[in-house]
Amino acid sequence: MSANEFPKASKFNFVNEVDYSYGGIVSKNVLKRPTGNISLFAFDKGESLSTHTAPFDATVMVLEGGARVVIGGEPHDLVAGETIIMPAGIPHSVEATQKFKMLLIMIKEQSV
């Protein structure tokens, strides 16, 4: 386990594991491996990740609050309890329509 990761075999609640920062975005590694990452984020209202692409599919699980996820130009408004998969190679962005926390899961494909 890296010092930047969550402890194993210990119970926790994702919502309580990251705090909001006024006017900012806070992220924490849950797990980081060559085969993929799990990251926890807290966004202040109005904060965003600008449009970009990723080489692998990424899953956004909204834990608290709400956000707009735009995938290939199509907006999707999500609230706590909802999840969306952002496909590899398709431009996407994330904007906090209110304070929100999310879990981002990216599983990388191994090259053959």
C-alpha positions as CSV (number, residue, x, y, z in Angstrom):
1,M,0.0,0.0,0.0
2,S,1.2,3.4,-0.9
3,A,1.2,6.1,1.8
4,N,-1.3,8.0,-0.5
5,E,-3.8,5.2,-0.5
6,F,-6.6,4.2,1.8
7,P,-5.8,1.4,4.3
8,K,-6.9,-2.1,3.5
9,A,-9.2,-4.3,5.7
10,S,-10.5,-1.1,7.3
11,K,-14.1,0.1,7.1
12,F,-14.7,3.7,5.9
13,N,-17.3,5.9,4.2
14,F,-16.2,7.6,1.1
15,V,-18.3,10.7,1.8
16,N,-16.4,11.3,5.1
17,E,-13.0,10.7,3.6
18,V,-12.6,14.0,1.6
19,D,-13.5,17.5,2.6
20,Y,-14.5,20.4,0.4
21,S,-12.1,23.3,-0.3
22,Y,-13.7,26.7,-1.0
23,G,-13.2,27.5,-4.7
24,G,-11.3,24.3,-5.4
25,I,-11.2,20.6,-6.1
26,V,-9.7,18.0,-3.7
27,S,-8.7,14.5,-4.7
28,K,-7.4,11.5,-2.9
29,N,-6.1,8.2,-4.3
30,V,-8.1,5.2,-3.0
31,L,-6.0,2.7,-5.1
32,K,-3.5,3.4,-7.8
33,R,-2.2,0.6,-9.9
34,P,-0.7,0.1,-13.3
35,T,-4.0,-1.6,-14.3
36,G,-6.2,1.2,-13.0
37,N,-7.1,3.8,-10.4
38,I,-9.8,4.6,-8.0
39,S,-9.9,8.3,-6.9
40,L,-12.2,10.3,-4.6
41,F,-13.0,13.9,-5.4
42,A,-14.8,16.8,-3.7
43,F,-15.7,19.8,-5.9
44,D,-16.9,23.2,-4.7
45,K,-19.9,24.5,-6.6
46,G,-18.9,25.8,-10.0
47,E,-15.6,24.0,-10.1
48,S,-14.9,21.8,-13.1
49,L,-12.6,19.5,-15.0
50,S,-12.3,21.0,-18.5
51,T,-13.0,19.0,-21.6
52,H,-10.5,16.3,-22.2
53,T,-10.2,12.7,-23.4
54,A,-8.8,9.6,-21.7
55,P,-7.5,6.4,-23.3
56,F,-9.7,4.2,-21.1
57,D,-13.3,4.1,-20.0
58,A,-13.9,6.0,-16.7
59,T,-16.8,5.5,-14.3
60,V,-18.1,8.5,-12.3
61,M,-20.2,7.6,-9.2
62,V,-21.8,10.7,-7.5
63,L,-21.7,10.3,-3.8
64,E,-23.1,13.6,-2.6
65,G,-24.5,16.7,-4.3
66,G,-24.8,17.0,-8.1
67,A,-22.8,17.6,-11.3
68,R,-23.1,18.0,-15.0
69,V,-21.1,15.5,-17.0
70,V,-20.8,16.3,-20.7
71,I,-19.8,13.4,-22.9
72,G,-19.3,14.0,-26.6
73,G,-21.2,17.3,-26.3
74,E,-24.2,15.7,-24.6
75,P,-24.9,17.0,-21.0
76,H,-25.9,14.5,-18.3
77,D,-27.1,15.9,-14.9
78,L,-26.3,13.5,-12.1
79,V,-27.1,13.5,-8.4
80,A,-26.1,11.4,-5.4
81,G,-26.5,7.7,-6.1
82,E,-26.2,8.0,-9.9
83,T,-23.4,6.7,-12.1
84,I,-22.2,7.3,-15.6
85,I,-19.5,5.7,-17.8
86,M,-17.4,8.1,-19.8
87,P,-16.2,6.1,-22.9
88,A,-12.5,6.1,-23.9
89,G,-11.5,8.5,-26.5
90,I,-14.6,10.7,-26.3
91,P,-14.2,14.2,-25.1
92,H,-15.8,14.7,-21.6
93,S,-16.0,17.3,-18.8
94,V,-17.3,17.5,-15.3
95,E,-18.8,20.6,-13.6
96,A,-20.2,20.9,-10.1
97,T,-23.7,22.3,-10.3
98,Q,-23.6,22.2,-6.5
99,K,-21.0,21.0,-4.1
100,F,-20.4,17.4,-4.9
101,K,-18.3,14.4,-4.2
102,M,-17.5,11.6,-6.7
103,L,-15.7,8.3,-7.0
104,L,-13.8,8.0,-10.2
105,I,-12.9,4.4,-11.3
106,M,-10.6,3.9,-14.3
107,I,-9.6,0.4,-15.4
108,K,-6.9,0.3,-18.0
109,E,-6.8,-2.3,-20.7
110,Q,-3.5,-4.2,-21.0
111,S,-1.8,-4.0,-24.3
112,V,-1.5,-7.4,-26.1
